Every structure is written in structure tokens, then in C-alpha cells.
Amino acid sequence: MINLNQLKNNEKAKVICVEGSHGFLRKLEALGITPGVEIVKTSSHFMRGPVIVSIRGTNVAIGFGMARRIMVEAFSGFRKQI
């Protein structure tokens, strides 16, 4: 299990858990990021910039600190073709 920042670009993963306050969990839930959902890390910026993920066909940008608190399990061998 790794955090979302450690996932490689265009790699698919399953959200395992989210660490944070109730308000933080509600915010991510509103974006569609909940335990069990499959996501693809589309891109990230060098040096702590925003992380863009694809969730159920929708691209969502989240901050580096938020991504650090989202724990995922990568699907081995899966890389989205661009």
C-alpha cells in the first residue's frame, strides 16, 4: 500500500483508505474519491504541485498534501495508454 503521490503517472490503483478529519473525508467523497473506487493518476507536477486523477471518467485535480493522505494499492502491470 502506497500513497497517491507515489503512484506513477498513468498507473491505475484502488483506493484503500483515506487518512484525515471528517471534513476532509467529506470533501474527497464529494469529488468521488472513496475507499474501493478505482482511479488512474493522470499527471502530477514536479516539486509538490497538484495531482490529477481520473475517477469514473472524470479528471479531478487535488493538492499534493491531500494526495499524500490517500492510500492506494496499484494494479500490477496496468498502465493507461495515452
Phi and psi in radians as a Rosetta constraint file:
Dihedral C 1 N 2 CA 2 C 2 CIRCULARHARMONIC -2.297 0.35
Dihedral N 2 CA 2 C 2 N 3 CIRCULARHARMONIC 2.930 0.35
Dihedral C 2 N 3 CA 3 C 3 CIRCULARHARMONIC -1.543 0.35
Dihedral N 3 CA 3 C 3 N 4 CIRCULARHARMONIC 2.872 0.35
Dihedral C 3 N 4 CA 4 C 4 CIRCULARHARMONIC -1.049 0.35
Dihedral N 4 CA 4 C 4 N 5 CIRCULARHARMONIC -0.565 0.35
Dihedral C 4 N 5 CA 5 C 5 CIRCULARHARMONIC -1.103 0.35
Dihedral N 5 CA 5 C 5 N 6 CIRCULARHARMONIC -0.528 0.35
Dihedral C 5 N 6 CA 6 C 6 CIRCULARHARMONIC -1.409 0.35
Dihedral N 6 CA 6 C 6 N 7 CIRCULARHARMONIC -0.204 0.35
Dihedral C 6 N 7 CA 7 C 7 CIRCULARHARMONIC -1.240 0.35
Dihedral N 7 CA 7 C 7 N 8 CIRCULARHARMONIC 2.466 0.35
Dihedral C 7 N 8 CA 8 C 8 CIRCULARHARMONIC -1.351 0.35
Dihedral N 8 CA 8 C 8 N 9 CIRCULARHARMONIC 2.729 0.35
Dihedral C 8 N 9 CA 9 C 9 CIRCULARHARMONIC -1.050 0.35
Dihedral N 9 CA 9 C 9 N 10 CIRCULARHARMONIC 2.472 0.35
Dihedral C 9 N 10 CA 10 C 10 CIRCULARHARMONIC 1.110 0.35
Dihedral N 10 CA 10 C 10 N 11 CIRCULARHARMONIC 0.403 0.35
Dihedral C 10 N 11 CA 11 C 11 CIRCULARHARMONIC -1.797 0.35
Dihedral N 11 CA 11 C 11 N 12 CIRCULARHARMONIC 2.423 0.35
Dihedral C 11 N 12 CA 12 C 12 CIRCULARHARMONIC -1.647 0.35
Dihedral N 12 CA 12 C 12 N 13 CIRCULARHARMONIC 2.509 0.35
Dihedral C 12 N 13 CA 13 C 13 CIRCULARHARMONIC -2.637 0.35
Dihedral N 13 CA 13 C 13 N 14 CIRCULARHARMONIC 2.896 0.35
Dihedral C 13 N 14 CA 14 C 14 CIRCULARHARMONIC -1.947 0.35
Dihedral N 14 CA 14 C 14 N 15 CIRCULARHARMONIC 2.305 0.35
Dihedral C 14 N 15 CA 15 C 15 CIRCULARHARMONIC -1.251 0.35
Dihedral N 15 CA 15 C 15 N 16 CIRCULARHARMONIC 2.197 0.35
Dihedral C 15 N 16 CA 16 C 16 CIRCULARHARMONIC -1.670 0.35
Dihedral N 16 CA 16 C 16 N 17 CIRCULARHARMONIC -0.888 0.35
Dihedral C 16 N 17 CA 17 C 17 CIRCULARHARMONIC -2.746 0.35
Dihedral N 17 CA 17 C 17 N 18 CIRCULARHARMONIC 2.875 0.35
Dihedral C 17 N 18 CA 18 C 18 CIRCULARHARMONIC -2.222 0.35
Dihedral N 18 CA 18 C 18 N 19 CIRCULARHARMONIC 2.282 0.35
Dihedral C 18 N 19 CA 19 C 19 CIRCULARHARMONIC -1.790 0.35
Dihedral N 19 CA 19 C 19 N 20 CIRCULARHARMONIC 2.174 0.35
Dihedral C 19 N 20 CA 20 C 20 CIRCULARHARMONIC 2.808 0.35
Dihedral N 20 CA 20 C 20 N 21 CIRCULARHARMONIC -3.098 0.35
Dihedral C 20 N 21 CA 21 C 21 CIRCULARHARMONIC -1.291 0.35
Dihedral N 21 CA 21 C 21 N 22 CIRCULARHARMONIC 2.977 0.35
Dihedral C 21 N 22 CA 22 C 22 CIRCULARHARMONIC -1.048 0.35
Dihedral N 22 CA 22 C 22 N 23 CIRCULARHARMONIC -0.728 0.35
Dihedral C 22 N 23 CA 23 C 23 CIRCULARHARMONIC -1.095 0.35
Dihedral N 23 CA 23 C 23 N 24 CIRCULARHARMONIC -0.703 0.35
Dihedral C 23 N 24 CA 24 C 24 CIRCULARHARMONIC -1.132 0.35
Dihedral N 24 CA 24 C 24 N 25 CIRCULARHARMONIC -0.747 0.35
Dihedral C 24 N 25 CA 25 C 25 CIRCULARHARMONIC -1.100 0.35
Dihedral N 25 CA 25 C 25 N 26 CIRCULARHARMONIC -0.687 0.35
Dihedral C 25 N 26 CA 26 C 26 CIRCULARHARMONIC -1.154 0.35
Dihedral N 26 CA 26 C 26 N 27 CIRCULARHARMONIC -0.666 0.35
Dihedral C 26 N 27 CA 27 C 27 CIRCULARHARMONIC -1.109 0.35
Dihedral N 27 CA 27 C 27 N 28 CIRCULARHARMONIC -0.813 0.35
Dihedral C 27 N 28 CA 28 C 28 CIRCULARHARMONIC -1.150 0.35
Dihedral N 28 CA 28 C 28 N 29 CIRCULARHARMONIC -0.629 0.35
Dihedral C 28 N 29 CA 29 C 29 CIRCULARHARMONIC -1.078 0.35
Dihedral N 29 CA 29 C 29 N 30 CIRCULARHARMONIC -0.684 0.35
Dihedral C 29 N 30 CA 30 C 30 CIRCULARHARMONIC -1.133 0.35
Dihedral N 30 CA 30 C 30 N 31 CIRCULARHARMONIC -0.503 0.35
Dihedral C 30 N 31 CA 31 C 31 CIRCULARHARMONIC -1.469 0.35
Dihedral N 31 CA 31 C 31 N 32 CIRCULARHARMONIC -0.135 0.35
Dihedral C 31 N 32 CA 32 C 32 CIRCULARHARMONIC 1.649 0.35
Dihedral N 32 CA 32 C 32 N 33 CIRCULARHARMONIC 0.133 0.35
Dihedral C 32 N 33 CA 33 C 33 CIRCULARHARMONIC -1.659 0.35
Dihedral N 33 CA 33 C 33 N 34 CIRCULARHARMONIC 1.745 0.35
Dihedral C 33 N 34 CA 34 C 34 CIRCULARHARMONIC -2.323 0.35
Dihedral N 34 CA 34 C 34 N 35 CIRCULARHARMONIC 2.731 0.35
Dihedral C 34 N 35 CA 35 C 35 CIRCULARHARMONIC -0.966 0.35
Dihedral N 35 CA 35 C 35 N 36 CIRCULARHARMONIC 2.356 0.35
Dihedral C 35 N 36 CA 36 C 36 CIRCULARHARMONIC 1.724 0.35
Dihedral N 36 CA 36 C 36 N 37 CIRCULARHARMONIC -0.328 0.35
Dihedral C 36 N 37 CA 37 C 37 CIRCULARHARMONIC -1.359 0.35
Dihedral N 37 CA 37 C 37 N 38 CIRCULARHARMONIC 2.540 0.35
Dihedral C 37 N 38 CA 38 C 38 CIRCULARHARMONIC -1.624 0.35
Dihedral N 38 CA 38 C 38 N 39 CIRCULARHARMONIC 2.344 0.35
Dihedral C 38 N 39 CA 39 C 39 CIRCULARHARMONIC -2.295 0.35
Dihedral N 39 CA 39 C 39 N 40 CIRCULARHARMONIC 2.797 0.35
Dihedral C 39 N 40 CA 40 C 40 CIRCULARHARMONIC -2.180 0.35
Dihedral N 40 CA 40 C 40 N 41 CIRCULARHARMONIC 2.179 0.35
Dihedral C 40 N 41 CA 41 C 41 CIRCULARHARMONIC -1.346 0.35
Dihedral N 41 CA 41 C 41 N 42 CIRCULARHARMONIC 1.896 0.35
Dihedral C 41 N 42 CA 42 C 42 CIRCULARHARMONIC -1.348 0.35
Dihedral N 42 CA 42 C 42 N 43 CIRCULARHARMONIC -0.841 0.35
Dihedral C 42 N 43 CA 43 C 43 CIRCULARHARMONIC -2.830 0.35
Dihedral N 43 CA 43 C 43 N 44 CIRCULARHARMONIC 2.904 0.35
Dihedral C 43 N 44 CA 44 C 44 CIRCULARHARMONIC -2.644 0.35
Dihedral N 44 CA 44 C 44 N 45 CIRCULARHARMONIC 2.802 0.35
Dihedral C 44 N 45 CA 45 C 45 CIRCULARHARMONIC -1.785 0.35
Dihedral N 45 CA 45 C 45 N 46 CIRCULARHARMONIC 2.598 0.35
Dihedral C 45 N 46 CA 46 C 46 CIRCULARHARMONIC -1.162 0.35
Dihedral N 46 CA 46 C 46 N 47 CIRCULARHARMONIC 2.468 0.35
Dihedral C 46 N 47 CA 47 C 47 CIRCULARHARMONIC 1.190 0.35
Dihedral N 47 CA 47 C 47 N 48 CIRCULARHARMONIC 0.953 0.35
Dihedral C 47 N 48 CA 48 C 48 CIRCULARHARMONIC 1.246 0.35
Dihedral N 48 CA 48 C 48 N 49 CIRCULARHARMONIC 0.511 0.35
Dihedral C 48 N 49 CA 49 C 49 CIRCULARHARMONIC -1.432 0.35
Dihedral N 49 CA 49 C 49 N 50 CIRCULARHARMONIC -3.050 0.35
Dihedral C 49 N 50 CA 50 C 50 CIRCULARHARMONIC -1.160 0.35
Dihedral N 50 CA 50 C 50 N 51 CIRCULARHARMONIC 2.696 0.35
Dihedral C 50 N 51 CA 51 C 51 CIRCULARHARMONIC -1.966 0.35
Dihedral N 51 CA 51 C 51 N 52 CIRCULARHARMONIC 2.273 0.35
Dihedral C 51 N 52 CA 52 C 52 CIRCULARHARMONIC -1.877 0.35
Dihedral N 52 CA 52 C 52 N 53 CIRCULARHARMONIC 2.214 0.35
Dihedral C 52 N 53 CA 53 C 53 CIRCULARHARMONIC -2.186 0.35
Dihedral N 53 CA 53 C 53 N 54 CIRCULARHARMONIC 2.661 0.35
Dihedral C 53 N 54 CA 54 C 54 CIRCULARHARMONIC -1.834 0.35
Dihedral N 54 CA 54 C 54 N 55 CIRCULARHARMONIC 2.149 0.35
Dihedral C 54 N 55 CA 55 C 55 CIRCULARHARMONIC -2.218 0.35
Dihedral N 55 CA 55 C 55 N 56 CIRCULARHARMONIC 2.033 0.35
Dihedral C 55 N 56 CA 56 C 56 CIRCULARHARMONIC 0.903 0.35
Dihedral N 56 CA 56 C 56 N 57 CIRCULARHARMONIC 0.701 0.35
Dihedral C 56 N 57 CA 57 C 57 CIRCULARHARMONIC 1.468 0.35
Dihedral N 57 CA 57 C 57 N 58 CIRCULARHARMONIC 0.044 0.35
Dihedral C 57 N 58 CA 58 C 58 CIRCULARHARMONIC -2.021 0.35
Dihedral N 58 CA 58 C 58 N 59 CIRCULARHARMONIC 2.338 0.35
Dihedral C 58 N 59 CA 59 C 59 CIRCULARHARMONIC -1.522 0.35
Dihedral N 59 CA 59 C 59 N 60 CIRCULARHARMONIC 2.324 0.35
Dihedral C 59 N 60 CA 60 C 60 CIRCULARHARMONIC -2.297 0.35
Dihedral N 60 CA 60 C 60 N 61 CIRCULARHARMONIC 2.322 0.35
Dihedral C 60 N 61 CA 61 C 61 CIRCULARHARMONIC -1.757 0.35
Dihedral N 61 CA 61 C 61 N 62 CIRCULARHARMONIC 2.287 0.35
Dihedral C 61 N 62 CA 62 C 62 CIRCULARHARMONIC -2.276 0.35
Dihedral N 62 CA 62 C 62 N 63 CIRCULARHARMONIC 2.746 0.35
Dihedral C 62 N 63 CA 63 C 63 CIRCULARHARMONIC -1.255 0.35
Dihedral N 63 CA 63 C 63 N 64 CIRCULARHARMONIC 2.785 0.35
Dihedral C 63 N 64 CA 64 C 64 CIRCULARHARMONIC -1.021 0.35
Dihedral N 64 CA 64 C 64 N 65 CIRCULARHARMONIC -0.773 0.35
Dihedral C 64 N 65 CA 65 C 65 CIRCULARHARMONIC -1.138 0.35
Dihedral N 65 CA 65 C 65 N 66 CIRCULARHARMONIC -0.637 0.35
Dihedral C 65 N 66 CA 66 C 66 CIRCULARHARMONIC -1.168 0.35
Dihedral N 66 CA 66 C 66 N 67 CIRCULARHARMONIC -0.781 0.35
Dihedral C 66 N 67 CA 67 C 67 CIRCULARHARMONIC -1.084 0.35
Dihedral N 67 CA 67 C 67 N 68 CIRCULARHARMONIC -0.550 0.35
Dihedral C 67 N 68 CA 68 C 68 CIRCULARHARMONIC -1.139 0.35
Dihedral N 68 CA 68 C 68 N 69 CIRCULARHARMONIC -0.438 0.35
Dihedral C 68 N 69 CA 69 C 69 CIRCULARHARMONIC -1.672 0.35
Dihedral N 69 CA 69 C 69 N 70 CIRCULARHARMONIC 0.080 0.35
Dihedral C 69 N 70 CA 70 C 70 CIRCULARHARMONIC -1.788 0.35
Dihedral N 70 CA 70 C 70 N 71 CIRCULARHARMONIC 1.978 0.35
Dihedral C 70 N 71 CA 71 C 71 CIRCULARHARMONIC -1.629 0.35
Dihedral N 71 CA 71 C 71 N 72 CIRCULARHARMONIC 2.292 0.35
Dihedral C 71 N 72 CA 72 C 72 CIRCULARHARMONIC -2.287 0.35
Dihedral N 72 CA 72 C 72 N 73 CIRCULARHARMONIC 2.861 0.35
Dihedral C 72 N 73 CA 73 C 73 CIRCULARHARMONIC -2.143 0.35
Dihedral N 73 CA 73 C 73 N 74 CIRCULARHARMONIC 2.031 0.35
Dihedral C 73 N 74 CA 74 C 74 CIRCULARHARMONIC -1.272 0.35
Dihedral N 74 CA 74 C 74 N 75 CIRCULARHARMONIC 2.507 0.35
Dihedral C 74 N 75 CA 75 C 75 CIRCULARHARMONIC -1.450 0.35
Dihedral N 75 CA 75 C 75 N 76 CIRCULARHARMONIC 2.060 0.35
Dihedral C 75 N 76 CA 76 C 76 CIRCULARHARMONIC -1.148 0.35
Dihedral N 76 CA 76 C 76 N 77 CIRCULARHARMONIC 2.356 0.35
Dihedral C 76 N 77 CA 77 C 77 CIRCULARHARMONIC 1.419 0.35
Dihedral N 77 CA 77 C 77 N 78 CIRCULARHARMONIC 0.018 0.35
Dihedral C 77 N 78 CA 78 C 78 CIRCULARHARMONIC -1.751 0.35
Dihedral N 78 CA 78 C 78 N 79 CIRCULARHARMONIC 2.190 0.35
Dihedral C 78 N 79 CA 79 C 79 CIRCULARHARMONIC -2.404 0.35
Dihedral N 79 CA 79 C 79 N 80 CIRCULARHARMONIC 2.156 0.35
Dihedral C 79 N 80 CA 80 C 80 CIRCULARHARMONIC -1.178 0.35
Dihedral N 80 CA 80 C 80 N 81 CIRCULARHARMONIC 2.332 0.35
Dihedral C 80 N 81 CA 81 C 81 CIRCULARHARMONIC -1.405 0.35
Dihedral N 81 CA 81 C 81 N 82 CIRCULARHARMONIC 2.342 0.35
